[in-house]
């Protein structure tokens, strides 16, 4: 009889619901794959896991763990086909760049066929990739994809720009950013036109729509006419782009070339877009910055904004010029580093590692080589050879529940 009573008491205790706050603390520490499965356990589990506050807390925890991992210096994300067959499946490959200059294969995920064709990985932020197809078309299609949870969002087409300018259209420039203040993901889009002012708009994931943003006149009182095609750099809560308020369009090809004289070069600057308040700000480039370079872009070098360009001296050698803004937003605080290196005019920067190395893509018709450059020692090292030109570098690769809905 006593055994029966004890058994009944045990059953009654096990049937008591777990308080939501305790359940929350248990779930927040679980791996992402477990959270995806546990949504089906009960309504309480589903409600907690799909709650935006829980998704944000889970993301912040993942970022914190990634930042404390000193065993690597970032990740390479690239796409390639499973085989050399024409219709073979396309995969997203992730390699971790170890501190000993080796690459380790982390994951390979099949890219959804619903993407159709895309040619550009714009950026990676909060576990989410921004992808785009033809960026030389005003009808450029964009996608947001969270590979960890296999969730795809097609970004709606914009309807805000003046389509009468399409005849003068040259290219689209995109940037992906996290709006921490409003707990949102945003895409900044610039459309550049020959002989006309550039136009800008911003897409908010939470709003699900585009909003046109007025680009202000520069400090010379002229309109921005061209935004460099390279993806915008997300740094210090803002997206940064190289722009021109005047440009010789005869020199614009797939990559915008530097203009040829000092007066026009002074009208190139950095346009900064604050993601929180959606306002533009101008940052001056360093005086006498490199001209007639074959490649240039913005980067983050050891926590500072950097302007980096490659200048070819002859067919086999040249110089990598690095300007670093030691105090953010202060024009006078640019400092320059010159690094001689072997190059052939096909170099482009992927990014800078947390250790201060430059990761450079050296393109060729069949293969791309990824090379590391140490600015202090001028030492270069080939890390890998890829069959895909579609590759980006990211300091953090975290799994997240972003884009997860009910």
Protein Blocks (a to p, Z undefined) as FASTA:
>chain_A
ZZmmmmmmmmmmmmpccdfklmmmmmmmpcfklmmmmmmmpmmlmmmmmpmklmmmmmmm
mmmmmmmmmkbgbdcdddddfblcfkbccddddddddfkopacdfbdcdddfklopafbd
fbdcehiacddfdfkbfklccddddfknopacdddddfkbcfklmmmpfbdcddddddfk
nopaddddddddehiacddddddfklopacdddddddfkopacfbdcfbdcddeehiacd
dddfbdcfklpcfbccddfbfklmmmgccddddfklopacdddddehiaehiabdcddde
ehiacddddddfblmbccddddddfbghiaklpccdddddddehiaccfbdcfkopacdd
dddfkbccdddddfklopacdfbdcfbfbdcddfbdcddfehiaZZ
